[in-house]
Amino acid sequence: MATNKIEKASVGFGVGRQGGPTVIEVRLHHDTISALKGVQLGFELLNGISAAQAQKIVDVLNENVVGVVVSSASEIKTDVKKDDKTQAASG
C-alpha cells in the first residue's frame, strides 16, 4: 500500500550566475527534506532580464514564500501472515 510522505522546510531565495544565464537559487534554511539532500535547485531566468529585475523577483519571493513542501510516495510494507490471508479469503 502506498502513502504520501510530506516534508516541509523554510527557504530563502538569492540571485546566482553560474557563468551563463541569471538563476534564482532556492536556498533551504535547514537540510530537513530527505529527497533534497545534496540537491541545488534554481530557476533559470529569460535572457535579457537584468540583475536589478532578478533582484526584484527575489525580493518578492522572499517576502511571500515561507517554505517548500515536498510530497513523495512511499511504500508501506505490511507483514501479513499466511493464516490471515486464508481467513480473509474464506471470509
N, C-alpha and C positions, 0 to 999 in steps of 0.2 A: 504494500500500500504506500502511495506517495503522499507526502505532506509538504507544504511550503515552509521553508525556513526564512524568516525575515530578520535582517540585521540592519542596524542604523548607525550612523556616525556623523558627527558635526564636520562641516567643511568650510573652507575659505577658497577664494579664487585669486589668481595672480596672472600677470601678463608675462609670457615667456616667448623667447625667439630662439629657435634651435638652428640658426644658420639658414633658415628658409622663411616660410610664412609666419605671421604672428599667430601665437597659440594662447588660448586662455587655459591655464592649468587649474585642475581641481586639486586642492591640497587638503587631504584628510588631516584632521587635528589629532586623531589617535588611530593607531593601526588595529581597529577592532573588528573589521569586516574580513572574515577569512578568505572570501573569494577575491578580495582586492589586495591582499598582502603582496608587496613587491611590485604592484602594478602602478604605473603612472598614467593618469587619464587627462586628456586635454581636448579642447575644441579648436580646430583649425579655422581661422577666420578667412573671409574672402580677400583676395588680392586687392590692394588699394585702400584697405582700412588702415588709417593712421594709428600711430601709437596713442595719441590722445583719444581717438574714438574707442580703441581697445580698452583703455583705462576707464572710460565712461561705462562701458559694458561691464567691466569687472566691478566697478563701484555699485552699479545697480544690482548685480548678482550678490555681492557681499551684504547689501542692505536687505535683501529679500529672501535669500535662500539660507536656511539654517542647517540643513543636513542632506544626506543622501540615504536612500532606502534601497536595499538590495534584497530581492526575493529569489530564492533558488529552490528547486525541487530536491527533496532528499528522500531516499528510500528508508522506510521503517521495516526492519525485518522482524517478523513475528515468529516465535517458536511454537509451532502447533504440533502437538503430539499426534501420533498415528491414531490413538483411541478417540481423540476429539474429532478427527476427520470422519471416522466411521459413525460416530454418534450424530454428527451434523448431517451426514448423508442419509441416515436412516430416519431421521427426524422428528 
